Amino acid sequence: LDIIIYLMEKNKEILSIISDAMNWIYSPMEIADRILEKNPENETILNYKYKNMLNFMVFSIHEVPYGVIDGMDGLKKENIKYMLKYVDDFEKICSVLKKETVYNKNLIDDCRIYYKAWEKYLNNSEKYESFEKYLIDNGIRY
């Protein structure tokens, strides 16, 4: 683990390189999680996770009011619980790294609001012509 952490300090893409060399058996984030299991306070790995999680969360809501994204597709109902846990994990990392900024707090709040709203919209999509209409009708800002 020490060598991976050392290499991370020199090249932030080393986890992707390792993942590729392993034929993507583990994603870079899974490798980061395995390192954190052994060394939960490692700032290099926590910062790596922070940056990746931040980018993913921003991407997931950038299409609001048209929808919420999980990867290249719309967020599926069965993945919403996972996405909410992801937000909780991001909030914990922000706390550990002392990155509890207004921007991060707003992002966390927005993700929770939009993920839950998306779930309710999916459960009632026949009542609304669009997610945007659902947001408007339920007083949810975007």
C-alpha positions in Angstrom: 0.0 0.0 0.0 2.8 2.4 0.8 4.1 2.2 -2.8 0.7 2.9 -4.2 0.3 5.9 -1.9 3.8 7.1 -2.9 3.0 6.7 -6.6 -0.3 8.6 -6.0 1.6 11.5 -4.7 3.7 11.6 -7.9 0.9 10.7 -10.4 -2.8 11.2 -9.6 -3.7 8.8 -12.3 -1.9 5.8 -10.9 -5.1 4.2 -9.7 -6.5 4.2 -13.2 -3.2 2.8 -14.5 -3.3 0.0 -11.9 -7.0 -0.7 -12.6 -6.2 -0.9 -16.3 -3.3 -3.2 -15.7 -5.7 -5.5 -13.7 -8.2 -5.5 -16.6 -10.5 -3.4 -14.6 -11.2 -6.1 -12.0 -11.3 -3.2 -9.6 -12.2 0.3 -10.5 -9.9 3.1 -9.3 -12.4 4.0 -6.6 -12.6 0.4 -5.4 -8.8 0.4 -5.1 -9.0 3.7 -3.2 -11.6 2.1 -0.9 -9.3 -0.9 -0.3 -6.4 1.3 0.6 -8.7 3.3 3.0 -9.7 0.1 4.7 -6.1 -0.3 5.8 -5.3 3.4 6.2 -8.6 5.3 6.7 -6.9 8.7 7.4 -4.7 8.8 4.3 -5.2 12.3 2.9 -3.8 11.5 -0.5 -6.4 8.8 -1.1 -9.2 10.8 0.6 -8.4 13.8 -1.6 -8.5 11.5 -4.7 -12.0 10.2 -3.6 -13.1 13.7 -2.8 -12.3 15.0 -6.2 -13.8 12.1 -8.0 -17.0 12.1 -5.9 -17.4 15.8 -6.3 -17.1 15.6 -10.1 -19.6 12.6 -10.2 -22.2 14.4 -8.1 -21.9 17.6 -10.1 -22.3 15.6 -13.3 -25.3 13.7 -11.9 -27.4 16.8 -11.5 -26.2 19.0 -14.3 -29.2 18.1 -16.5 -31.8 19.2 -13.9 -34.6 20.1 -14.7 -34.6 17.6 -17.5 -33.4 14.7 -15.4 -30.9 13.2 -13.0 -28.0 11.2 -14.5 -26.1 8.1 -13.2 -23.2 7.6 -15.6 -24.4 8.1 -19.2 -28.0 7.1 -18.4 -30.9 8.5 -16.4 -30.8 7.5 -12.7 -32.7 4.3 -12.2 -35.1 4.0 -9.3 -33.2 1.0 -7.9 -30.0 3.0 -7.7 -31.3 6.0 -5.8 -30.6 4.5 -2.4 -27.0 3.9 -3.5 -26.7 7.5 -4.7 -28.0 8.9 -1.4 -25.4 6.8 0.4 -22.8 8.2 -2.0 -23.8 11.7 -0.9 -23.5 10.6 2.8 -20.0 9.2 2.1 -19.0 12.4 0.3 -20.2 14.5 3.3 -18.1 12.4 5.6 -15.0 12.8 3.4 -15.6 16.6 3.3 -15.8 16.6 7.1 -12.5 14.6 7.5 -10.7 16.8 5.0 -12.2 20.0 6.5 -13.8 20.8 3.1 -17.2 21.7 4.5 -17.5 24.7 2.2 -20.8 26.5 1.2 -20.4 25.1 -2.3 -20.0 21.5 -1.0 -22.9 21.9 1.4 -25.1 23.3 -1.3 -24.1 20.4 -3.7 -24.9 17.8 -0.9 -28.3 19.4 -0.3 -29.1 19.7 -4.0 -28.2 16.1 -4.7 -30.4 14.9 -1.8 -33.3 17.0 -3.0 -33.0 16.1 -6.7 -32.3 12.4 -6.1 -35.4 12.1 -3.8 -37.5 14.2 -6.2 -36.4 12.0 -9.1 -37.5 8.9 -7.3 -40.9 10.5 -6.5 -41.2 11.7 -10.1 -40.4 8.2 -11.4 -43.1 6.7 -9.1 -45.6 9.2 -10.5 -44.3 10.0 -14.0 -47.8 9.4 -15.5 -49.1 12.4 -13.6 -46.4 14.8 -15.0 -45.3 15.7 -18.5 -41.7 16.1 -17.4 -39.4 16.2 -14.4 -39.3 20.0 -14.8 -43.1 20.1 -14.4 -42.8 17.8 -11.4 -40.3 20.2 -9.8 -42.4 23.3 -10.5 -45.6 21.6 -9.2 -43.9 20.5 -6.0 -42.2 23.9 -5.3 -38.7 22.5 -5.8 -36.2 25.1 -7.1 -33.7 24.3 -9.8 
